[in-house]
Amino acid sequence: MRLGGRLRERWAGTGRVARWSAAGAALLIAGAGTLWGVTADGAPGVRVEERRITVMDGPNDDQRVSLDVSYYTPENAGKVPAIMLAHGFGGTKRDTAAEARALAEDGYAVLTWSARGFGESTGEIALNSPDYEVKDARRLVDWLAARPEVRLDGPGDPRLGMAGSSYGGAISLLTAAYDDRVDAIVPRITWHDLADALFPDASGEGPANGVYKELWAGLFFTSGSNGTACGRFLPSLCEMFQEVAETGRPTGEAIETLRRSSPAAVADRIDVPALLVQGQSDSLFPLSHADANARAIARNGAPVSVVWYRGGHDGGPEETERLRGLVGDFLAAHLENAPAESPGFTVTRSGGLDSSTGDVVVEEATASRYPGLANAPRTFPLTGREQAVHHPAGGVPAGISALPGLGSLGGGLDVGALGGGALTDPPGQSATFDTAPLDRPVRLTGAATVRLQVSGEDGEGGEDGEGVPLFAKLYDVAPDGRATLARRLAAPFRVTGGEEATVTLPPMDHRFDRGHRLRLVVSTTDMGFATPPEAASYKVRAVSPLTVPTVPALSSASSPLPAWVWALPLVALAVAAGLLARRRTPADTGDGDVPLEIIGLTKKYANGHLAVADLSFRVEKGQVLGLLGPNGAGKTTTLRMLMGLIHPDEGEIRIFGRRVTPGAPVLSRLGSFVEGPGFLPHLSGRDNLDLYWRATGRPRDEAHMDEALDIAALGPALDRAVRTYSQGMRQRLAIAQAMLGLPDLLVLDEPTNGLDPPQIREMRDVLVRYAAAGRTVIVSSHLLAEVEQTCTHAVVMAGGRRVTAGPVADIVGSGRRLEDAFLELIGEGP
């Protein structure tokens, strides 16, 4: 299998160039022409021919168009399959040169070209019209069939694959519909119906009822205008755009023209194996377009695989390496009959950062077949009564979902950085409907739906029966109230005269965590779309629950880990479980009034180092005590003896009146985090906490898991493998683990290590609240400012001995900072 090996490593993926329009690769090739030159370009085993190929200009057989073509062939390879590789709208054949070279080195004859109207090719842009660009591509298939190095399936029939993104993806679909010599296609981030893409309507009425996607349409047109009014477009297309741009509504002729340039017009004729790659960050051609293409091809009996990756026209990661392998294996399987396992559905998901490398972890979830957008639905009732929303005069200020085209400037613009929710949904312009907090996580994979009713102030909606243009969005609302617009996508729709409509929200793959709410927002404006100039007010009501599709069959494969990664943490956990065997003792046994009392504690190590010397102090209920001292002061040794992990040479420790020994029952009232946690890296944070609690042997209902998870505040990361956590995330999980069971005495060693300032402030509040409930907290820390703000009492150590102890206010004294007092106490002050 040629492409399953080297190409998996080298296929350069159809990456975006700086402008959005070159997001893909378009294949527009023509008939016989003149050889300009044959050059050996330095790449071993590859020859490149630069050609001008002349074709007839669409239906005008008396005119000709010259296409600028590059042809890559492997030397001394015999008869090989061919691939037509296309560039994106606004691009040229140069955008696909690296991909073409890699394919040729792996044994394919590769044809790239600049589409008519772009680069050095002549002619006018016709938007992949069957009469122009598709006709060009069919003539190029003729040209390939006549090449001596191209393998044939029959006379004039080359073994042929087509690949391209956006504009190029559409030409591969259309050519496959009009020319049965195409054997396999790989369309990426492209359209099903161009009319629907530019005039979407989430109520299902079609483009005639759609809302004009004016920013994307404007970028689309100007990228091909060459700096003039109409540029290199066909005059009829120029006139169509100008009319639509002025009115904001499509004419019947415009819809027909755009649909003719769409796979939707010939969906019943596309019957070749297809790998459809669509971006999850794409407000131009959302996932619904790949879904429509997939369903059409499957109805025709051809095999279809669908990939949802994290990038798209709005930016985001290209995932080049991952897509290389998927595309390479697919082409090898269908052009060279190579064995390959191709899942029917693949979704890539962000798994956070690998703490060892700093790289983003990408999880790949797969299913054996593509399930569509409405699989295994769940319903969630929505709160919120009928609400009034207002459309401002001129549509300004407008809400923001995606910002078309700007994603390509840097992987997507964070609208939160522009002012958060006030800009995403300006006040007074949106209605909000929430679900109840989730009792377990929900993974939305597909397109959620809801039924809405909209009317004007007088009970009607819209003017002249045109309907009210509105925008539905789905937010993820965390327990603290923070709301995030899922995938930054909006679903435009129109409702007329107080009628109801079932609205389909943007398709996506998004996890909503336990305790989170799903929020449906219906707004009157969106920066990417045209809205009426008049001010107006409407009423919006949700008349159905929110229906959320899921795909339970999706599964993620984890990379195997070395045996020692499993063994060592398990040993550590077993030891900790034995030492900390938490078995609840009756609250009235022993002297339960004093949480901790240390008397004459001394510890000398085998090397003679005196770590702790005659240490005594007492901690009362409700106190937050800071254990302070420079490195080597004996703080950690003291805490380890407190936990029963090491034996003191002299003295004793009593917790609630009971003497501490290894495995003492009273340790069930102690929660601790000292010298780092022993998490299992292959398990999720949630599973680690659950496993830890089960190891204690105590009933699950005593764990108070929800409170601990709120403390961790890890969000979706809680269900990711711990190996992907940053240091700060591991620290928060460890503190949550220490708080399981809400122990009466909580001991934390340097709990703020790895936390940023906002997280440190949050931790301070958590500890204060924890002690206020009548519990006791001991914190070892070197951050004196945090101790000063968090702790009620302090014990200062130096050289293993207690220097002083008492309320923080008494240690500091009037007009001084704790840092100054601390340095003076340990003999380093002025």
N, C-alpha and C positions, 0 to 999 in steps of 0.2 A: 504494500500500500504506500504509494509515493507520498501522498499528502498527509497521511496519518502520522508520519515521522517528522521530516524536516519542516514541512509547512506548518505543523502544529507549533513549531518554535519560531517560524520566520514570517508566516503570513501577516502582513502589516496592517490588516484591518482597514476598513474604509473610514479613516479618521476625519474629523472636522478640520477645515482650514479656518482662518480667522473669520471669514464671512459665513453666515449661516447657510447660504445656498450651496456651498461646497461640502455639505455634511455627508455626501455620499458620492457614488461613482456612476455616471450615466454612460450607457453604451449606445452610441449613435454612429453606425458605420455604413459605408455605401459601396457602390459597385466598382467596376474596373477603373483603373487610373494609371498614373505614370509613376515609375520608380524614381524617386529623387536621390536616394543613396542607401547603401547598405554599410553599416558600421559595426565593427566589433567594439563594444563599449567598455571593455575591461573586465566585465563580470565573467568568470570562467564558465564556459559551456553555453553562453547565451548570445544570440545575434539579434540585433534590433534594426529593423527597416523603417525608415521615415518615409511616409508616402502621402501623396495627394490622390484621393480617390473621388472620382466624379460620379454623381448620381443624378437622376432626373429630379427636377424640383417639384415634388409632390404631384398633384394632378396636371401640372403644366408640363407636358412632355416636350415642349419646344424650348424649355429652359433647363439649365443645369446648375448644380451646387457642388462645390469642391469641399470635401471633408479632409481635415488634417488628422492623419492616422499614424499610429506606431504599432509595429507588429514584432512581437518577441517570440523567438523560437529556441528550443534547446538543441544544441549541436549533437549530431550523431545519435539521435534518440529513436530513429525510425518513425513509424506512424504513431502519432499521439493525439489524444483528445484536444479540443480547442475550448477556450473560454473567452467570452466577450465581456470586457470589464468596463463599467460605465462610471462617469463622474457626476457630481451633483450640480444642481441648478446654479449657474453663475461661475462654474469651474471650467476646467479644460482637461485634456488628456494628461497633462503634467501631474495632476493631482493623484493619478493612479499609477504612476511610473514605478514606485517601489513595490506595490502589490503585484504588478505585472511581471517584474523581474523575478520576484520570489516564486511565482507560479511557474514561470518558464524554467527556472532552475530545478523545479521539482517535476519537470517533464510534461508541461502543457504548452501548446501554442496559444499565445495570448494576444488578443486584438483590443487596443484601446483607441479612442478617438475623441476629438472635440466635437460636441454636438453642433448641429447647424445653428448659426447665430452666436456661437461662443468661440473665443480664442481666434485661431487662424482659419477656422472653417467659415465658409460663406453661407448665404441663405438667411432666412428669417425664422425666429422662434415661433413654433406652433404648439407648444405645451404637450409634446408627445402625441400629437394627432396621428391617427391611423393613416391619413393621407400624406403625412410628411415624415416625422421621425420614425414611426413604425415601418413605413415603406423603406426608409433608409436602412434600418436594421435588417430587414429581410434581404435586401440586396447585399449587405455585408455577409450574411450567411452564405449567399451564393459564392461570394468571393472566397470565403474560407473553404468551401467545398471543393474549389478548384486548386487549392494549394497541395503540393505533392506530399508534404510532411503531416497533413491532417488525416487522422483515421476517419474512415467513412462507415456508416451503417448501411449505406446503399448508394446508388448513383446520385450525386448531388446532395447527399445527406450526411453532413459531418457529425461526429460524436461531439455534442456541444452543450456547454453550460453557460449561463449568463448570471452575472452578479452586479449589484449596484445599490446605492443608497439614495433615498429621497427621489429626486428626478430620475436617477439611474435605476432605482428599484422599480419604479413604475414602468419604465421601458422594458425591463426584463419580463415583467408580468404580461404586458401587452404583446410583446413579441411572441411569447409562448402561446398566447391565445390565437394569434394570426398565422403562426408558422409552426407546424408540428415537427419540424426538425430540431427544435430546442428540446434537450433531454433532461435538464435539471436547472432550477433557478434558486438564487439566494437574494431575494429582495430585502432591503434593510430600511427601517424608519421611513416608509413610504405610504402612499395613500391607497384607499380602495375607491373612494368617490371624491374627486377633487371639488365638486360642487358642495358636498357635505362638509369637506374640510374647511372651506372658506365661508360657508353659511350653515354652521351646525345648528341643530335643533334637538335638544335633549328630550323633548316631548314625543319624538318619533314621527312628527308630521312631515319631515323632509326639508330640503334646502329652500323651497318656496316659502316656508314658514320660519326659516332660519335667521340667525343674528349675524350680521356681517363682521367677520374677523378682520377688522380694518388694518391693524398694525402689521399682522403677518402678510396680508394681501399687499400692503404698501411696500414692505420689504421685498416681497416676491417680484413685484413689478419693477421696482427701481433697480434691483440687482441685474435685470436684463435690459435696462433701458439705455445703457451706455452713455449716460449723462444727457440724453435728449428726451423730448416729450414722449416719443414712442420707441426710440432706440431701435433695436433689431427685432422687435416683435412684428408679427403679421399685423397690418393696419386694422383688420377686423378685431383682433384681440385687444389692440390699443384702445379702440373705440369702446369695446365692451367694458374694459377696466374703468375708463373715465366715467362712463354712465353709472356703473355700479358704485364707484367711489363717491359720486355726487349725491346719489339717492340713498345709499346704504341698504338697498334692497335688490335682490337678483331679478333680472328679467327671465322670462321663459327661454329666450334664446341663449342667455348666459349659462343657465343651468344645463341646457342641452349641449352647448359647446364644451363645458368643463367635464360633463359626464362622458362625452365621447373620448376624452383623453384619460379615461379612468378604467381600471380593471373591472369596475362595477358594470360597465357596459357590455363586457364580454366574459362575465364570470362563469358562464356555463361552458366556456371553451378552454379554460385553463386546466389541463389535465396531466401535468408533469410533476414529478417529485419536487417539493418546495421546502426550503428552510426559511421561515419568515422571522426576521430579527427586528424587534420593535423596542423603542426606548420608553422607559417609565417616566422620564423627565422630558416630555414632549407635548407642548400645547398646540403644535402645528398639526401633526398627525398622531393623535393619541392611540392607545392600545386597541381601541375599537376598530381601527382600520385594519390592523393585522388580523383581528378576530374575524372580520367580514371576509377578508381574503382567504383565511384558513378554512372557514366553513364552506365557502364556494368551491375551493379546490377539493376538499374532502367529499363534497356531494358528487363530484365528477369521478370519484374513485381513485384519486391519486394520493400517495402518502404525503403527509404534511407534518412537519415539526415546527414548533413555535418557541421562540426564545424571547423572554422579557429581560432586558438588561437595564442597568441603572442610569445610563446616559440618555441622549436624545437631542433634538433640536434646541432644547433650552439649556443644554450644557450637561454637566455631570461627567463622571468617569467614562472613558471609552472602553475599558475592560478589554483592551486589544488582545492580550495574550489568551484570555479565555475564549474569545470569539474566534481567534485563529484556529484553535483546535476544533471547535464545533464546525466551522466552515470547511476546514481541511478534510475532516473525516466525512462530511456529507458529500463533498465533491468526489472524493476518492470512491465512496460507496456507489455513487450513481453514474460516474463516468468511467470508472475502471473496474467495477464489480468487486471492489475490495470489501472484505468483511468489516462491518462497523455496527456498533450498537448506538442507536440514536434515539434518545428519549423523545416522546411525543411533546413534552412540555418541560421547559426549563425556565426557572426564575432565579435571577441573581439578587442577593440581598447583602446589605452592609452588615458586617459582624463586628464593627468597632475596630479598635487598634490592637495589634499584636504588641504587647508590652515589651517583648524582647527585641523587636525590630523597628517599631514605630510605624509599620505598614498597615494599611487598611485591610482588614480581613474580609474576604468576600465569600459568602456562603452560597452554594449552588443547590437549589431544591429542584427535584425532578419528579415527573410522573410519567407513566407509560403512554398516556394519551393526552391530547389537548382537551380540556374540559369545557371550554367556552367561558362566558362572562357571568353566567347565572347558576353556577353549580352549587349544590348543597346549601340552599339559602337558609339564613336564620333571621328572625324578625325581632325588632327592638322597639317598644313603644316610645313615643316622643312626647316630652312635656312642652308646654308653651301654648297659650291660647292664640286666637287670631291677633295679628300684630299689624300695625300701620308702618309702612315704609315710604320714604320720600325720594323722588328723583329730582336732583337739583337742575336748575336752568342751565342748559348747555352741557349737561352731563359732567360738570366739574364742581368739586373734586371727584375723581373717579376712584373706585376701589382698585386694588392691585391683586392679581393672582400670580400668573406668570408674567414676565416681561419679555415679549417675543424678541428673539435675536440677541438680547443682552447676555443670555446665558453663555454664549460662545466667547464672551470677553473674559471669562474667568470661572467657568464651571458653574454658573448660575448665580444670580444676584440674590442676596439675602434681603427680602423685603423687610424683615424685622429690623435690619440696620437702618432702614429709612424712616422708622418711626413706629414699628410694631403694628398692633391691631388698628390704630387710628387710620393708618394709610391702607392697610389691607381691606378694611371695611369701615369707611368714614361713618361717624355717628349719625344715627337717624336714617341711614340708607339700607338697613338690613334687618331681617327678622331671624330670630334664633330659636332653635328647637333642640333639646338635649335628650339623650337617653339617660337611664339611671346608671350609676357606676357599675362597671362590669364585675361580676362575681368570679370571672376567670378570663384569661386572655382570649382575644378574638383576632384571627388573621383574616382580614378581608382580601380576597383574591378574585377580582372580577369587577363588576359594576353594580354598586348599590342602587336601589330604586326607592322612590317614595311618591305618594300621590298628594298633590297640592291643589289648593283652590286660591285663585287670585281675583280680586275685583277692585275697581276704582272707588273713589270716595262716594260716588253716586250709585255704586253697585255694578258699574260696568268697567271695562278695562280696555285701554288703547284707543286709538283714533281710527276712524274709517275701517273698522273691523280688522286692523292689522295686528292687534294683540299687544300685550305688554311684554317688552323684552326684560327678562330677569336672569339672574345668574345663581345657580345652586352650587354650594361648596361643602366639603366635608372636613371638619376639624377634629383633631385629637386633643382632648382636654384632660390634663393631668390632675391629680387630686388637689394640688395647690392652686388650681384655676388657670394655669398657663395653657393657652390654646395654640396649637400648631396647625397650619393649613396643610392637610395631607397632600403631598406631591405638588402643591401650589397650582392646582388645576381647578377650573370652573366649568360648569355645564350650562351653556346658554339655552334659553327656551322662551317661547311665547305662549301666553294664555289670553284668550279673548272673552270678554263679556261675562266674567264671573264663572266661567266653566272650570271644571277640574281637569287635571292632566297628570299622567304618570310620568315622572321625571327620572331619567337615568343619569346618575352621577358619573363623573369621569372614572373609567376603569383604572385600577391600581392594585398593587400588592402592598399592604400596610398592616402592621401589627398594632392592635390596641391592647394595652396591658390591663391587667386586673386593677380595678379601682379607677380606671380612666373612664371617661364618657365620650360617646360619639356626638358630635354637634353638627347639625344641619343648619347652614346659614344661607338665606336667600336675600340677595342684594339687588339693588337697582342699577348699579354701574359696574363696569370693569374696563380698565384702561385699554385692553386689547381689542375691544369691540365697539361698534357704533351703537349709540343710543339716541333717542329722540332729543331735539333741542329744548322742548318745552318742559317746564317744571310740572310735576304731577305727584299725586299721592295714591298709594294702593294699600289694600289689606291682603295679608297672606295668612293662610291657615293650612296646617298639615292635617290631612284627613285620613292618613294611614300610618301604620308603623313604618320604620325604616327597615328595608329588606337588605341583608348583607350576605353576599355569596362567599362561600369558602371552598377550599380544595383540600380535604383531609388527606387525599392520596399523595400530596406533595411531600417528599421526604428529602432530608439533607444528609449527605454522607460526610462523616468526620474522618480526618486523616488519622491513621493509627499512630499511637504514641509508644515510645520505648518502654520496655517493661519496668525500668526503674522509676519512670514517672508515675506509674500506677502503684508500685510496691512501697516506695518510701512514704508517701502521704498516708497510705493505708496503715502502715506500721505506726506512724506518728499519731494518727487518729485513734488507733486501738490503745496506745499508751495513754493518750490524753483521756480517753473514755474511762480507763481503769482508774486513773488518778483522780479524775473529777467525777466519779460515779455519783451523780446527783440524785439522791433519794431524799425526798422531802421529809424533814423531821417536824414534829408538832411544834407550833410556834411558842408553846408555853414551857418547853423543856429548857433547863439551864437558866442562866442569866441572860435574858434576851434583850436587855435594855441597851447594851453597848455593842454596836456593830463590830468594832475592832479595837483590840487592846494589845499592844506590843510591849513586852517587858524584858529588858536586859538582853536584847537579841545580839548575838555575836556569831560571825561566820569567818573562818580562816580557810583559804584554799590550800591544796597540797603543796603548792610552790611557796607557801609561806606568806602569801599576800593576805593582809587583814582587810576583807571587803566591808564588813560591818562590825562595829565595836560598841557594845553596851547601848544599843538603841532602844529607846522607850518613847512611845507616844500613844495617844488615845483619840479615837474618832467617834463622834456622836451622830445620832440619826439626823438626817436632813442636811448634813454638811457636804460641801464639795471641797475636798482637801487636795491641795497641790503639793506633790512631793518634789522638791527642788534641790538642785545641786549640780556642780560641774561634772564632766565626764570622769568616771572613776569614783564618784561620791558614794556608791553603794546602793543607788536607787533600785536598779534592776534586780540585784541580788536580794534586796529586801522583798520585792514583789514576788520573786520566785519562791522564797521561803513562805510568804503569805499564802501562796497557792498550794503549798505542800509538795512542790516539785523538787526542792532540795532541803536537806536537814540542817537546822542551826546547830552550832557547836554548843551554845549556851543560850539560856533564855527561852521564852515561849511566846506563842501567838495565840490569842483567843478571838474567835468570831462568835458573837452573840453568846459569850460565856463558855463556849466549847473550845477545847484545845485543838489546834490544827495538827493533824498528822496525815500522811499520804492516804487518800481514799476516805478521809473522815466524813461521816454523813453531813456534818454542818457545811461542807463545801457545796452542797446543793443550793445554798443561799448566796453563793458567790458567783459572779460572772466576771470573766477576765479576758484581757487581750494583752499578752506580753510577748515581745520578741517575735512578732509576726505570726500569721495564721498558717495552718497546714492544709490548705485547700487542695482538692483534687482538680488538677488543671483541665481535665477533659470534661468535667461536669459543669453544669450551669451554676450560677450563684445560688439560685433557688434550691437546686438539688443538693448543693453542698450544705446549705442550712438545714434542709430536711434530714440529710444523712447524719449530720452532727447531732441533731436532736434525738433521732432514733437511737443513736449510740448511747445516750444517757439513760435509756430505759424508762423515761418518764412518759406519761400519756401525752398524746399530741395536743389535746385541748389545753394543756398547761404551757404550751410553747409561746403563746401570744405572738404568732408568726407575723400577723398583720402589722402590729406595732413595730416589730423589728424591721420589716420591709419598708415601712414608712421612714424609719430612721436612715436606712441605706440609701433611699432615694435614687436608685440606679435605673429606674424606668425600664425601657425595653432590654437593657443590658442584663437585667436580672436573669433572663432566660438564655443568655449566651454563655459559651464556655469561658471559664475563669481565665484560661490561658490568654484570652484576648483583652483582659482588663489592664488598664493603666494602674500605676502604683496607688493613686488616689482612690480608684474604684475598689481595689483590693482592701484598702484601709477601711473604707466605709462598710464593706461587706463584713470585715472582721469585727467591727464595732457592733454591727447588727447581730452577729453571732454571739458576742459577749452578752447582749441584752436579751437573748432568748430566755423565756421563762420569767422575765422581769425580776432579776435577782435583787435581793435586799441590799447587797453590797456589790458595787461595780468597780472593778480595778482596771485601769487603762494605762498602758505604757506608751507614751508619745503618740497619742491618738491622732494628732494633726499632721503627722508626716505624710507628705504627698498630696495634701489638700491645698486648694487655692484659697485666697482670702475669703471669698463668699462662702465656701464650704466650711472654713474655720469658724466664721460667724454663726453658721447654721449649727455646727457641732456645739458651740458654746451654748446656744439656746436649748439644744436637746439636753445637755447635761444639767443645766439649771432647772429645766422642767422636771427632769427625772428625779432630782433630789427634792424638789418641792413637793413631790407626792409622798414624802416620808422615807425615801430611800437614801442611801449614802453612796458617794462617789469619791474614788481616789484617782487622781490623775498625776502621772509622772510626766513632766514636760520641761523643755528648755526654753519655751517661748514665754518669757516672763510677762510680756504685755497681755497675753491671753490668760495666763494664770490670774493676773491682777483683775481682769474683767470677769472671769468665770468663777474663781474659787472663793469660798467664804473663809477658809482656813488654809494654813500652809505649814509644812515641816521643811526646814532648810537643813541639808546635809552637806558635809565636806569631810573627806578622808574617812568615810564610813561612820562618822559620828553625827549626832544631832547638834546643830548649832543653835537653833531656836525653833519654837513652835508656837502657834497661836493664831488668832484672827488676822487676816491679811491687813486689815485696817490698822491693827496694832503694830504689825511688823513694819509697815510702810511709814507710819507716823505722819504728822501734819506736813503737808507741802512737799512730800517726796514721792518719787516713783519707786515701784517695787524693784526695778533693776538697780537703782542706786543703793537701796537698802540691802539687797542680796549681795552685791559686790563688797559692800562694807562688812557684812556678816562673815563672808568666807575669806576676808583678809585681802581683797583685791580692789577695794575702794580707795578714794583719794585720802 
